[in-house]
Amino acid sequence: MAKTALVTGATSGFGREFCRLFAHDGHHLVMVSRDRNALEKVQNEIFKNFSVKVHSVAVDLGHPDAAKEVFSAVQAKGLEVDFLVNNAGISEHGLFHENEWEKDLHMMQLNMVSLVHLTKLFLPPMLKKKEGKILNLASIASLMPNPEMAIYAATKAFVLSFTESMANELKDTGVTITALLPGGSDTELFDRAPLGDTRLYKNTSLDDASEVVKDGYEAMMSGTRRKVSGTQNKIQAAMSKVIPDQLLAAGIRYFMEEKSKK
Ligand SMILES: NC(=O)c1ccc[n+]([C@@H]2O[C@H](COP(=O)([O-])OP(=O)(O)OC[C@H]3O[C@@H](n4cnc5c(N)ncnc54)[C@H](OP(=O)(O)O)[C@@H]3O)[C@@H](O)[C@H]2O)c1
């Protein structure tokens, strides 16, 4: 039976791939992002290829009232959300003391607060139905210190911790929650940060976004608590458990620096 999926950050990267997968499986969509034109473009692409209903909400999830706005828009359309994908997020690059506070705050609001607020609003109807699935975008950066991306990594550690605690709270309720931990992947995130000049970007190969999303989608559907996507990232996750944090931080700092640095 067709269900409804709400995907934040639906207009590029992982979010757009999630929309394609849900639509492929016959599920209706509520797409959330800031850019109306970009939403329309993805909406048209989905209409062309799949027979599902697509709604969109243009909102800045970096704003404190945004989650409420999304919830009200969904209620006004008389929709029930069966799958919530908290995907929208931004990254950063640079030393903490050099980065602008307003940008840090916006990132924390988007990556953490709106994600939690959306979960707070959409979870009760799921619990009432004893059915529903939530997927939160964490990162391999959730597992280790990440110099020159300090706040980003902290937001992703928050997402992982929140999701795993919630997975326990939701046991036997019929609702599941999953954290997806991708590594560096080929989306627009790197250009937006910008991370294009880092050794990370120049010296390592980025994962294919559609493969990452396939992993996340399957993990969500099977109710898996935590999914690290990709073999290389699984090795990194295992190493993060045995390598001291200081050493990890030094290694990551090297990759986060600009390639032109000696
Ligand atoms: N790519 C990676 O290497 C990687 C690795 C680990 C985890 N992740 C996580 O994966 C998630 C998706 O990132 P991505 O790589 O797919 O990035 P992306 O290609 O840059 O896509 C980000 C999406 O979020 C939306 N967005 C950005 N700021 C927003 C805001 N303030 N309000 C509402 N929507 C906003 C963007 O649309 P608008 O600009 O139109 O709003 C876009 O649709 C993020 O949470 C990221 O941290 C990415």
The ligand as an SDF file (V2000), in Angstrom:
LIG
                    3D

 48 52  0  0  0  0  0  0  0  0999 V2000
   28.1090   14.1880    1.2810 N   0  0  0  0  0  0  0  0  0  0  0  0
   28.8020   13.6840    2.2880 C   0  0  0  0  0  0  0  0  0  0  0  0
   30.0050   13.4180    2.1640 O   0  0  0  0  0  0  0  0  0  0  0  0
   28.1240   13.3870    3.5980 C   0  0  0  0  0  0  0  0  0  0  0  0
   28.7500   12.5030    4.4910 C   0  0  0  0  0  0  0  0  0  0  0  0
   28.1300   12.2170    5.6970 C   0  0  0  0  0  0  0  0  0  0  0  0
   26.9070   12.7600    6.0050 C   0  0  0  0  0  0  0  0  0  0  0  0
   26.3130   13.6260    5.1200 N   0  0  0  0  0  0  0  0  0  0  0  0
   25.0050   14.2190    5.4970 C   0  0  0  0  0  0  0  0  0  0  0  0
   24.0390   13.9370    4.5080 O   0  0  0  0  0  0  0  0  0  0  0  0
   23.0120   14.9310    4.5250 C   0  0  0  0  0  0  0  0  0  0  0  0
   22.6950   15.3720    3.1200 C   0  0  0  0  0  0  0  0  0  0  0  0
   23.8140   16.0430    2.5840 O   0  0  0  0  0  0  0  0  0  0  0  0
   24.2610   15.9570    1.0720 P   0  0  0  0  0  0  0  0  0  0  0  0
   25.6490   15.4580    1.0720 O   0  0  0  0  0  0  0  0  0  0  0  0
   23.2300   15.2900    0.2470 O   0  0  0  0  0  0  0  0  0  0  0  0
   24.3380   17.5340    0.7760 O   0  0  0  0  0  0  0  0  0  0  0  0
   23.7770   18.4690   -0.3890 P   0  0  0  0  0  0  0  0  0  0  0  0
   23.9220   17.8270   -1.7190 O   0  0  0  0  0  0  0  0  0  0  0  0
   24.4390   19.7780   -0.1520 O   0  0  0  0  0  0  0  0  0  0  0  0
   22.2080   18.5770   -0.0500 O   0  0  0  0  0  0  0  0  0  0  0  0
   21.7290   19.2840    1.0610 C   0  0  0  0  0  0  0  0  0  0  0  0
   20.2190   19.4340    0.9620 C   0  0  0  0  0  0  0  0  0  0  0  0
   19.7800   20.1090    2.1480 O   0  0  0  0  0  0  0  0  0  0  0  0
   19.0340   21.2730    1.7940 C   0  0  0  0  0  0  0  0  0  0  0  0
   19.2880   22.3230    2.7740 N   0  0  0  0  0  0  0  0  0  0  0  0
   20.4680   22.9460    3.0520 C   0  0  0  0  0  0  0  0  0  0  0  0
   20.2920   23.8840    3.9710 N   0  0  0  0  0  0  0  0  0  0  0  0
   18.9650   23.8670    4.2950 C   0  0  0  0  0  0  0  0  0  0  0  0
   18.1640   24.6350    5.1800 C   0  0  0  0  0  0  0  0  0  0  0  0
   18.6860   25.6240    5.9250 N   0  0  0  0  0  0  0  0  0  0  0  0
   16.8420   24.3660    5.2440 N   0  0  0  0  0  0  0  0  0  0  0  0
   16.2890   23.3930    4.4830 C   0  0  0  0  0  0  0  0  0  0  0  0
   17.0070   22.6380    3.6360 N   0  0  0  0  0  0  0  0  0  0  0  0
   18.3320   22.8790    3.5410 C   0  0  0  0  0  0  0  0  0  0  0  0
   19.5390   21.6530    0.3990 C   0  0  0  0  0  0  0  0  0  0  0  0
   18.5810   22.3890   -0.3580 O   0  0  0  0  0  0  0  0  0  0  0  0
   18.4250   23.9940   -0.3190 P   0  0  0  0  0  0  0  0  0  0  0  0
   19.8010   24.5700   -0.3880 O   0  0  0  0  0  0  0  0  0  0  0  0
   17.5640   24.3190   -1.4790 O   0  0  0  0  0  0  0  0  0  0  0  0
   17.7260   24.3050    0.9540 O   0  0  0  0  0  0  0  0  0  0  0  0
   19.7660   20.2760   -0.2140 C   0  0  0  0  0  0  0  0  0  0  0  0
   18.5450   19.7750   -0.6990 O   0  0  0  0  0  0  0  0  0  0  0  0
   23.5300   16.0400    5.4470 C   0  0  0  0  0  0  0  0  0  0  0  0
   22.9130   15.9290    6.7120 O   0  0  0  0  0  0  0  0  0  0  0  0
   25.0190   15.7400    5.5680 C   0  0  0  0  0  0  0  0  0  0  0  0
   25.5750   16.1990    6.7690 O   0  0  0  0  0  0  0  0  0  0  0  0
   26.8830   13.9430    3.9260 C   0  0  0  0  0  0  0  0  0  0  0  0
  1  2  1  0
  2  3  2  0
  2  4  1  0
  4  5  1  0
  4 48  2  0
  5  6  2  0
  6  7  1  0
  7  8  2  0
  8  9  1  0
  8 48  1  0
  9 10  1  0
  9 46  1  0
 10 11  1  0
 11 12  1  0
 11 44  1  0
 12 13  1  0
 13 14  1  0
 14 15  2  0
 14 16  1  0
 14 17  1  0
 17 18  1  0
 18 19  2  0
 18 20  1  0
 18 21  1  0
 21 22  1  0
 22 23  1  0
 23 24  1  0
 23 42  1  0
 24 25  1  0
 25 26  1  0
 25 36  1  0
 26 27  1  0
 26 35  1  0
 27 28  2  0
 28 29  1  0
 29 30  1  0
 29 35  2  0
 30 31  1  0
 30 32  2  0
 32 33  1  0
 33 34  2  0
 34 35  1  0
 36 37  1  0
 36 42  1  0
 37 38  1  0
 38 39  2  0
 38 40  1  0
 38 41  1  0
 42 43  1  0
 44 45  1  0
 44 46  1  0
 46 47  1  0
M  CHG  2   8   1  16  -1
M  END
$$$$
